[in-house]
Amino acid sequence: MDEERVKKLVRELIIEVGEDPTREGL
């Protein structure tokens, strides 16, 4: 899988959980 795809999926998961992406450092 492309790194960009992985980052996008992780980012979407974090948003669903309600966490701030910048806070996690991802």
N, CA, C and O atoms as CSV, one atom per row, in Angstrom:
chain,resi,resn,atom,element,x,y,z
A,1,MET,N,N,0.841,-1.208,0.000
A,1,MET,CA,C,0.000,0.000,0.000
A,1,MET,C,C,0.869,1.248,0.000
A,1,MET,O,O,1.977,1.257,0.535
A,2,ASP,N,N,0.339,2.302,-0.612
A,2,ASP,CA,C,1.094,3.555,-0.661
A,2,ASP,C,C,1.110,4.216,0.709
A,2,ASP,O,O,0.148,4.123,1.471
A,3,GLU,N,N,2.216,4.883,1.010
A,3,GLU,CA,C,2.332,5.553,2.311
A,3,GLU,C,C,1.250,6.618,2.461
A,3,GLU,O,O,0.712,6.820,3.550
A,4,GLU,N,N,0.938,7.295,1.362
A,4,GLU,CA,C,-0.095,8.342,1.413
A,4,GLU,C,C,-1.451,7.738,1.759
A,4,GLU,O,O,-2.226,8.322,2.516
A,5,ARG,N,N,-1.733,6.552,1.193
A,5,ARG,CA,C,-3.013,5.884,1.487
A,5,ARG,C,C,-3.086,5.516,2.961
A,5,ARG,O,O,-4.121,5.694,3.603
A,6,VAL,N,N,-1.980,5.002,3.494
A,6,VAL,CA,C,-1.950,4.609,4.912
A,6,VAL,C,C,-2.193,5.826,5.792
A,6,VAL,O,O,-2.995,5.777,6.724
A,7,LYS,N,N,-1.494,6.923,5.491
A,7,LYS,CA,C,-1.659,8.147,6.294
A,7,LYS,C,C,-3.102,8.625,6.238
A,7,LYS,O,O,-3.663,9.060,7.243
A,8,LYS,N,N,-3.702,8.538,5.040
A,8,LYS,CA,C,-5.091,8.992,4.884
A,8,LYS,C,C,-6.028,8.134,5.725
A,8,LYS,O,O,-6.919,8.654,6.397
A,9,LEU,N,N,-5.826,6.816,5.685
A,9,LEU,CA,C,-6.683,5.911,6.458
A,9,LEU,C,C,-6.533,6.175,7.951
A,9,LEU,O,O,-7.523,6.249,8.679
A,10,VAL,N,N,-5.286,6.317,8.402
A,10,VAL,CA,C,-5.041,6.567,9.828
A,10,VAL,C,C,-5.675,7.887,10.242
A,10,VAL,O,O,-6.282,7.992,11.308
A,11,ARG,N,N,-5.527,8.887,9.389
A,11,ARG,CA,C,-6.093,10.202,9.700
A,11,ARG,C,C,-7.611,10.115,9.820
A,11,ARG,O,O,-8.201,10.703,10.726
A,12,GLU,N,N,-8.239,9.383,8.907
A,12,GLU,CA,C,-9.696,9.233,8.953
A,12,GLU,C,C,-10.124,8.512,10.229
A,12,GLU,O,O,-11.123,8.874,10.849
A,13,LEU,N,N,-9.358,7.486,10.616
A,13,LEU,CA,C,-9.689,6.745,11.839
A,13,LEU,C,C,-9.600,7.664,13.052
A,13,LEU,O,O,-10.465,7.631,13.927
A,14,ILE,N,N,-8.554,8.480,13.102
A,14,ILE,CA,C,-8.388,9.406,14.231
A,14,ILE,C,C,-9.558,10.381,14.281
A,14,ILE,O,O,-10.078,10.681,15.356
A,15,ILE,N,N,-9.969,10.876,13.111
A,15,ILE,CA,C,-11.092,11.822,13.070
A,15,ILE,C,C,-12.363,11.138,13.571
A,15,ILE,O,O,-13.159,11.750,14.284
A,16,GLU,N,N,-12.555,9.873,13.200
A,16,GLU,CA,C,-13.748,9.142,13.640
A,16,GLU,C,C,-13.746,8.992,15.153
A,16,GLU,O,O,-14.790,9.097,15.796
A,17,VAL,N,N,-12.572,8.746,15.717
A,17,VAL,CA,C,-12.471,8.583,17.170
A,17,VAL,C,C,-12.672,9.925,17.863
A,17,VAL,O,O,-13.089,9.983,19.020
A,18,GLY,N,N,-12.370,11.005,17.142
A,18,GLY,CA,C,-12.557,12.344,17.706
A,18,GLY,C,C,-11.270,12.890,18.289
A,18,GLY,O,O,-11.295,13.810,19.107
A,19,GLU,N,N,-10.134,12.323,17.870
A,19,GLU,CA,C,-8.851,12.815,18.379
A,19,GLU,C,C,-8.280,13.854,17.426
A,19,GLU,O,O,-8.642,13.893,16.250
A,20,ASP,N,N,-7.375,14.704,17.941
A,20,ASP,CA,C,-6.764,15.734,17.100
A,20,ASP,C,C,-5.483,15.181,16.482
A,20,ASP,O,O,-4.553,14.851,17.218
A,21,PRO,N,N,-5.403,15.068,15.156
A,21,PRO,CA,C,-4.222,14.528,14.459
A,21,PRO,C,C,-2.928,15.211,14.883
A,21,PRO,O,O,-1.897,14.552,15.022
A,22,THR,N,N,-2.972,16.519,15.089
A,22,THR,CA,C,-1.755,17.259,15.448
A,22,THR,C,C,-1.299,16.868,16.852
A,22,THR,O,O,-0.109,16.929,17.158
A,23,ARG,N,N,-2.238,16.469,17.701
A,23,ARG,CA,C,-1.891,16.120,19.078
A,23,ARG,C,C,-1.165,14.785,19.124
A,23,ARG,O,O,-0.290,14.573,19.963
A,24,GLU,N,N,-1.534,13.882,18.212
A,24,GLU,CA,C,-0.906,12.562,18.184
A,24,GLU,C,C,0.438,12.599,17.482
A,24,GLU,O,O,1.256,11.695,17.655
A,25,GLY,N,N,0.673,13.642,16.686
A,25,GLY,CA,C,1.950,13.729,15.981
A,25,GLY,C,C,1.954,12.896,14.716
A,25,GLY,O,O,3.019,12.600,14.174
A,26,LEU,N,N,0.767,12.507,14.233
A,26,LEU,CA,C,0.694,11.722,13.006
A,26,LEU,C,C,0.482,12.662,11.829
A,26,LEU,O,O,0.390,12.212,10.687
